[in-house]
Amino acid sequence: MKARVHVSLKPGVLDPQGAAVAHALGTLGFEGVKGVRQGKVLDLDLDETDPEAARAQVDAMCRQLLANTVVETWRVEILN
């Protein structure tokens, strides 16, 4: 089974990388970009065959390692 995890900063947490990207886009002539929030995507290949068990397993992974629970949120997609 495959899972995809989208990790992003919580609202209100400063995002210096996003601000740098927004600034760079402006200097390249891409006008109208008011803000950028950056994050990460992780694709996992799991042995688990039950979608709900896989979701619970990946959620536990996020809480323990894949996300900084203080400043980040995550969303889990079970792909198959």
C-alpha positions in Angstrom: 0.0 0.0 0.0 1.2 3.5 -0.7 0.7 6.6 1.4 1.5 10.2 0.8 2.0 12.7 3.6 1.7 16.5 3.1 3.5 18.4 5.9 3.2 22.1 6.2 3.7 24.8 8.7 0.8 25.7 11.0 -1.0 29.0 10.3 0.8 31.9 12.0 4.2 30.2 12.0 6.8 32.3 10.2 8.0 30.7 6.9 11.3 32.3 5.9 11.8 29.9 3.0 8.4 30.8 1.7 9.1 34.5 2.0 12.4 34.0 0.1 10.6 32.2 -2.7 7.9 34.9 -2.9 10.6 37.5 -3.1 12.6 35.6 -5.8 9.4 35.2 -7.9 8.9 38.9 -7.7 12.4 39.7 -8.8 11.9 37.3 -11.8 8.9 39.2 -12.9 6.2 37.0 -11.6 3.9 39.7 -10.2 0.8 39.1 -8.1 2.3 36.5 -5.8 1.2 37.7 -2.4 2.7 34.9 -0.3 4.3 31.5 -0.4 4.1 28.7 2.2 6.5 25.9 1.7 6.2 22.3 2.9 7.2 18.8 2.1 5.6 15.7 0.6 6.7 12.2 1.6 5.7 9.1 -0.3 5.7 5.8 1.7 5.5 2.2 0.5 3.9 0.2 3.3 3.5 -3.6 3.8 0.1 -2.9 5.4 -3.0 -3.9 3.3 -5.8 -2.4 5.4 -6.3 1.3 4.5 -7.4 2.3 8.0 -4.5 0.5 9.7 -2.2 2.1 7.2 -3.6 5.6 8.0 -3.2 5.0 11.7 0.4 3.8 11.2 1.4 6.8 9.1 -0.3 9.2 11.5 1.9 7.6 14.3 4.9 8.1 12.1 4.1 11.8 11.6 3.6 12.3 15.4 6.9 10.6 16.2 9.2 11.6 13.4 7.9 13.0 10.1 6.5 16.2 11.4 7.4 18.7 14.1 4.1 18.6 16.0 4.8 22.0 17.6 4.9 24.0 14.3 3.7 21.6 11.5 0.5 20.0 10.5 0.1 17.0 8.2 -2.4 15.3 5.9 -2.3 11.6 5.0 -3.5 10.2 1.7 -3.8 6.5 1.2 -3.2 5.9 -2.5 -4.0 2.2 -2.9 
